[in-house]
Amino acid sequence: MGSELKKAIDQISKDRGIDRDLLIDTLEEAVRSSVARKYGDAMDIEVNYNEEAGEIEVYQFKVVAAEVEDEISEITLEEAQAHDPNVQLDDEMGFKLKVEDLGRIAAQSAKQVIIQRMRDAEQEIIYDEFKGRLHEIVSGIIQRRDRTGWIINLGRTEAVLPKGEQIPRERYKRGDRVQAFIIDVQKESRGPQVTVSRSHPDYMTALFKREVPEVDDATVKIMGVARDPGLRAKVAVNSTDRDVDPVGACVGIRGSRIQNIVQELRGERIDIVVWSPDIAKYAQNALSPAVITRITVDEEEKTLEVVVPDDQLTIAIGRKGQNVKLASRLLGWKIDVFTESRYGEMNAASKGMDQLASVAEIPVENFISAGFETIGQIANASEEILMSISGMTPSKVSDIKSAIMLLGISDEEPEETASGEAEAPAEQSEAEEAADYEEPAEEELNESGEENPEADK
């Protein structure tokens, strides 16, 4: 019997991957629970696994007393001396109990506890395993679909691919093998809950680490990722070794490395962007292949005003604003794109506002706070409305009117439209300017095209 138990422990430990000591502790606890259930918690017992005998030993302890008040915890001196002639009053004696005497119900209870503890131990091992694999790529087979998303069989456990973590328009069916990125591992009563993603930006980073040795050994660093899952992505890279071209390393010979990533993401276009500590240079790289004429940086507001030639606006913005949107997300800055003509008109209007403010000796902010943003608005406003500007006086109103006449703006002139158009951020103007815009061929729009046209294939 002892050898059978020992063999069973060794076999279960090997098959289930459960630590042998943990399994023995579980057996001891199960037997202890059964004894307590049959005889009550008042019984002082000790349960140990005898490695040599290969069996569980249970000892009950009683105190030697002159008069026995509790038979479970006490024994008379005469009875004690029958077992050990040298025993004295108040000594504690141990008596070995037969496990078989626990009875059928107690044995069944012990079996249930052992099964449950083994299941808990196995789930704990699986949880620890996948917790240690957080932010790694795993491969599994699509099992089924439920209300939360697709359930993927990972072998030892299952993972859920939520709807929000799937690549839009990507279709799966039962039996498909998919790869995904572990983004969360939680303990639950039914076992570890593993959540995976295919749309997470870090999945892109993990794919580059797998496909590009220079990224894996940190010679080339991924400085940022912005994705429109399934359509387009921008990946900013930087080399810690001046002899290593970060773009060329990520693209690979004839685009072999980047192609593997693109295929895994079902054709998602990837632009490789060279990172720069200079935010203006970084923005220029991120908006490539558009030609940038001027970039104005507002550090406080984290806003970039980007000026491009009139014929470059649709390229800078991209189809449905995708290029500028991804560039903005990659940099973490707001990007407003203007054409040279619009920017010139906007600056002219701004310069005129500054002139009027100087004439009236009133800060430009006071005009803006009162709702005046263009010279045309001031020209069309009545004297009564102009008096609502903080610091305004009748004499200053007269001076402003005279200045407007010198600037050649009549009271009937409508409010300027160039300023309003220029103020619209790229995300608003792009719908008007590039609604029907079709981008050139992929290799022409790839930010890495200048150094390697294969980068986006």
C-alpha positions, 0 to 999 in steps of 0.5 A: 500500500505504501509503495502504491501511494509513493508511485502515485505521488511520483506519477501525478507529480510528473504527469501534472507538473505539480511540485512533489512537496506541494502534492505531499502537503496537499495529501497531509492537509486532506487527511487532517481535514478528514480526521477533524471532520470525523472526530472534531477540531478539539482532537490534537493531531499531527499528520506526516508523510513517511517517505521511507514507508511511503504512507501517511501517518496520523498521530493523536496527542493526549495529556496525562491527567490525574482525572480525565475530563475530556477523553479526546485530549486527556488520558489517565496515568494508568492508561498512559503507563500501560504504553510507557512505564516512564510517563508522568502526570502532565506529560504529552503522549502520541498515539498512532491512528490507523488511516483506515479507521477514518471510515468511508465518508472521511476517506471520500472527503479526503479524496475530494480535498486531494482532487480540489487541491491538485486542481488548485495547484495545477491552476496556480502553476498555469497562472504563474507560467502565463503571468511570467509570459505577460507581453509575449506572443503566444500561438493557439487554435480558435476553439469557439466564439462567445459574447466576449470574443474568440476563445483560443486554446493555448494548450494548458489553458484558454485565452480570450481575444476580445472584440476590441482587441481584434484587427478590424475586418479580420475573420476567424473560424474554428480550427484556425491557428492564430498568434496574439499578444498577452496583455493581461492574466487574472486569477479566477475561480475557474482558472487563470483568465488570459487576455490576448490582443492582435491590435495592441501597439506593443504587439507590433513591438514584440513582432519586431523583437522576434523578427529583427535581431538588432531590436531584440538585443537593443542595438535598435530601439523601438521608440514609439508605435502608432497603429490603425490596426489592419490598415497602417502603422508608424514605427519610430526607431533609433540606433544605439550604434552609429554603424547600424542603420535602424531602418535598414535593420528593420526592413531586412534584405529585400524587405524580408524582415518587414514582410514577415511582420506585414504578413502576420498582420494581414497586410497592414502597411508599416512606415519606419520612421527615424526617431529624433530628439528634435521634435521638429525633425521627428515630425518631419520624419513622421509626416514623410513623404510630404515635403515640409516647408516650415514647422512652428513648435509650441512647447507649452501646448504641445502643438505643431503648426506644419506648413506644406506646399499647396500641392503637398497637403493631401499627401501630408494629411493622407487618406481620411487623415490617416497619415497626420493622425498616426504621426500625431499619435506617434509624437504625442503632439497635436499637429495642425497642417496648413498650406503655404497660401493659407498660412500666409493669409493667416499670418497677415490677419494676425499681423493686422490684429497686432497692429490694431492692438498696438494702436489701441494700446490694448493687449491682443488677448483682450480682443480675443476674449471679447470674441474678436479674432479677425480684423473683419470682425472688428471692422464690422462691429459697432462702437457699442460692441467694441466698447465691450473690449476690456480697456477700450475707450471712445477715443481708442475706438476712433483710433482703431477705425482710422487704423482700419481705414489705413489698412484698406478694410471697409466696414462692409468687408465680410469676415476673412475666410482664410483665417477660419480655414487655417484655424481648422486642425488637420483632422477637420480640414482633411475631410474637405481637402482630401475626401476623394484623395487616393494616395500614390503607390505604397512605395512612394508613401513609405517613410523609409522609402528614401533609404530602402523602398522595400520597407513597406512591402 
